[in-house]
């Protein structure tokens, strides 16, 4: 059997007794409660990637091994056993399965989130990185649809600081460290009704594009 909400609460309680914030607790919550696959990722150590590659293109921000994952729905024991094989790994989420990501600058993302909440639009999780980016979780397929959506909304030639991550991409999940810059954190945490069923990108894109266009410092 998979996790239950009660099981997660018991796990959290036990984790407090042993020390909070362990990778295992995070992995178990993501796979069991939110229904996401999780991949163990490299970390940046003293400016170098733990993968050992001298010229790593994404230090501390890529999976340790292709295909090495803890699948959604993994039991508590399964998650603990799998993660014990990669101690200290960063927690990465594969994109393009349960969700895609709309990536914007953090200041624009924060302003857009306020607008979206006031408008009562459906929202999924939103994370922010220590490098100043905001990740809006949207329904899978958004990356492929983005050019057409921006064209239909009249934003295709606006030069926006906005992109979409999809299949083949990974994002570092809170509270893991991103490339030695610091931890990723939730601006809007996952919820049971949206984690596995995030909103369609078209519902958020107009507001995100408008706010990005109006952002201070933009040419």
Secondary structure, DSSP 4 states (H G I P E B T S, - for coil): ----HHHHHHHHHHHHHH-SS-HHHHHHHHHHTS---EEEE--EETTEETT--TT-SSTT-SBSSTT-EE-TT--HHHHHHHHGGGTTPEEEEESSSS-EEEEEEHHHHHHHHHHHHHHT-----EEE-TTSEEEEEE-TTHHHHHHHHHHHHT-TTS--SEEEE-TT-EEEPTTSBSTTS-B-EEEE---TTTSSSPPPHHHHHHHHHHHHHT-TT--
